[in-house]
Amino acid sequence: MEAIRTAVIGGSGLYNMAAISDVETIDLDTPFGAPSGAIRIGSLRGKRVAFLPRHGEGHLLSPSTLPYRANIFALKTLGVRFIIAVNAVGSLREDFAPGHIITPDQIVDYTIHTRARSFFEDGVVVHVSVAEPISRYLRDLIADAVETVGGKVHRRGTFLIEDGPRFATRAESHLFRAWGCDLIGMTAAPEAFLAREAEIAYASLAHVTDYDSWHEAEAAVTSDMVIQTLATNIETVQKALVEAIAQLDEELETPAHSALDTALATPRAAMDDTVIATLRPILARVLGLDTQN
């Protein structure tokens, strides 16, 4: 199969877009289990793009139990270099209104460490830098695309990730605002950090569905509210994705693509060969290995 350089992680409204043609569906397995669902590969504006349903077909998987490692590893084995993640989010700011799109530049990981957060455990130790967890190139690309299609976009924001599946209490929502967070969601961590370990550039197209639970003049967020607002946001999100992917330079080298150059803590001679074999698609470049053997 030809290498797929670009992937979109999101829901059915994305991989069923009319603009996608020549669709094939593939099932992959990984050392970390199966991904959330079958991956659809289709042609969009002259590029072959992989679409991965984050919550599975029919939205069956909870944010706290998603197979994050399997999802990113599967995309890496396809040759993916860029991931655009579509996230429905709550706003922690008055001016980030429902219907607006944000391209966050920072993440606060407020999950409680029950999610598998790294590909690297015993045998090969890696400390990857995520001081800038989101690709600046992809952020700008998405923001420009949103403006081109007539959407309202905010080009920076701090994205707090909670475990879920419940929504935040009002006290938590006010706390997150006091911390300086702008958005709240449930799935960008550890997704963004695993993408960095896999040397894939990652950015979020975050579309606001609600004001979480802090806003005294607005109803507190409910699942029904999110679903209803998703339906109104989806057209802008789809148009922006098509425009962004059309402009994406799939061969561009960004800092994410060499993230492991300064991250390996274990000397090559001491690395566990079994771990190297398991993580070959991720380690091949930095260790000078063939990806297929």
N, C-alpha and C positions, 0 to 999 in steps of 0.2 A: 504494500500500500504506500502511496505517496505520503510524504510527511505533511502533517497538518500543523500550520504555524499559529493559528488563531483559534481560541475557544471562547465560548460564552457559557457562563453558569447561571441558570435561572429557571423560570417556569415554562409551562406549556405555551403561553402566549408568545414566547420568543422562538422556540424551535418549530412552531407551526406558522411562522410568518409567510405570507404569500410571496414575498420577494425571494425566498429560498427555493432553489431548484435542484434536480439531480440528487435527491436525498437517498442515502443508504443508512442502515441501522446496524451497529455492531455491538456485540456483547464482549466485554473484556473482564478478565480476572487479574488480580494483582496479589503480591505477597501480603497485602493488608485487607484482603477480601474483595468482594465485588463492589463496584461503584454504586452510587445511588440508583442508577438505572442504565438502560441501554443508551449509548451515545449516538446521536444522529449527526451525520456528516453531510453537509449540503453546500451548494455553490451560492455565494452571495457577493455580488459586485465583482465577479471574476476571481474570488478567492474561495478555497475549500475551508469551511469553518466547522468546528466541532461544537455541538450543543449538548450540554450535560444537564439533565433535570436534577437540581440540587436536592429536592425533597422526594424524588421518585415520581413515577407516573401516578397521578391522582393525589399528590401531596400526602403521602403516607408516612414519611419519615420526619421525626421530631428534630428541631435544631440541636438538641443536646445529645442526640444519638446518631447524627449523620456520619457516614464513613468518609470523613474529610481526607484522611491519608489515601484511601483507595481512589477517591475522585481525582486528586492532584496527580497521583502516581500514574493513573490511567491516561491522563492528558499528556503527561511527560513522555510516556511510551509512544504516543502518537506523533511526537515531535513538536508539541505546542511550545511556543515561545512567548505568547501574549494571552492573558486571560482578562476578559471584561466580565466582571461579576455584577449581576443586577440584583439590587437589594431593596426591598420595601422597608422603609424606616419610619420611626417616629421622630418628630422634631422637638428639640429642646430649646428652640429660639422662636420668638414671635415672627421674625422676618423670614424664616424658613417654613413657608406655608405649605399645606397640602397641595399637591400638584407640581411643586417645584422639584428640580433635580439638583443634587449636590454631588460634587466630585471630591470626596473627603481626602485630606492629605495625611491625617494622623488617626491612629487607633488606640483606644484604651481597652485592654482586655480585662473585663470584669467577670469572666467565667471562673468557675471554682475548681479548675484543674482536674476535672473528671474526663475531659476530652483528650484524646491522644494528640499531642501538640508538636511532635517532631518525628521525622523519619529516622533520626540518629539516636540510638540508645547505646547499649554496651557494645563494644567492639570497634566503633568509629565514633569519636566524640567531635561534634561540630558546634561552634558558637557563632551563629550567623548574625550579622548586623541588620537590625530593622529600625535603626534610628529614623529612617525615612521609609516607612513600610509600603507606601503606594508609589507606583511609577509616575514620575512627573510627566513623562512623555504621553502616557495613556490618559492621565488626568486632563491634560490640555486638549488632547485629541477628542475626548468625550465632550468636554465643555464646549469646544468649538462646534461640534456636531449638534449639540442641543440648541445652541444659538442659531445655527443654520436652519434648523427645522422649525424655529419659532418658539422654542420652550424657554422657560425661565430657569436659569442655572446659577448656582453659587459655586465658585471655583476652589474653595477651601472649606474645611470643617473637621472637627475632631469627632470621631465615630466611636461611641462606647458600645461594646458588645457584652450583653448579658446572656446568662445561660438559657433562660426560658425553661419550658415552653410558656410559663405564665408571663404576663406583662408586669411592669414595675409598679410598686406601690407609689402613692403620691409622695411619701417621704423620700424614697429612693430617687424618684424623678427630680425632686428639688435638689437632692444631694449631687446628682450628676450635673445639673445646671451650675451648681456652686463650684464644681471642679473645672468648669470651663468647657464641658462637652456640648456639642451642637446637635448630635444625632444619636439615636439609640436603635440597635438591631440585635440579632441573635446569631448571625452566621458568618460574619467576615473574619472571625477568629475561631480556630487557628487557620482558616483557609488562606488568608493573606501570608501568614508566616510560613506555612508549608510550601506555598508557591515560591517564596524567596529561597527556601532551602533547595528547591528543585530548579533554581535559576530561571524562573519564569517571571516576566514582568506582569504585574497585577494592578488593576484599578477597579474601583467600584463606581457603578452608575447607580446612585442611591436616590430613589424617588420617594418623596414624603407622602405618607398616607394619613397622618394624624399628628396630634400634639402630645402623644404619650399620656401621662396622667397629671402633669403639673399645672396645666392651664385651667384656671378657675372658671373662665367663661366658655370653655369648650367641654364637651362630654369626654370622659376618660375613654381611652382606646379600648375597643373590643375587636374580636376576630371578625365579626360582621362588618364593622366599620372599615377594617383593612381591606377585606375582600371587595367591598363596594367601591372604595377609592382606587384599588388596583385596576378596576375596569375602566376608570376614566383616565388613568395615567398611561395605560398600555400603548395607546397610539403614539404618544410622544416618545416613549421609550423605544418602540420598534423603529420609528423613523430615525431617531438619533443613532441607534445601533447600526442601521444600514449605512448611514452617512459616515460614521466613525470607521467602520470596517473598510469602506471604500477608500478612505484616506490613509489607512494604516500601512506603514512600511514594515513588512514582515521580516525583513533582513536587518533592520536597524539593531545596533548593539547598544543596550542600555546598561546601567550599573547592575541591575538585577541579573543580567546574563553572565556575570563573572562573580557572583556573590560568594562562591565557595573558595575563591582564591585566597582570601584572608580569614577563612572560617575554620579550617581543619586544625583541631588541637592534637590529634593522634598522629604521630609520625607514620609515614607510609609503611615502614618495615614492621611496625607493631599492629597494623590494622588487621582485623579478623577477615580472612578470605571469604568466609560464608556471608558476612555482612556486605562485603564488596560485591559479591555475586548477586545478592538480593537487591542491592541498590545501584546496580550497574547503570541503568538509564540516567540516574542522577549524578553518579560519581565519574562516569566515563570521561567527560571533558577534563575535569580537574586532575584526574589521575592518568590521562593519556591512554585510555582504554578504548577498544572497539565496543560500540554499544550493543552489538549483536552476540557477543560470546561471553 
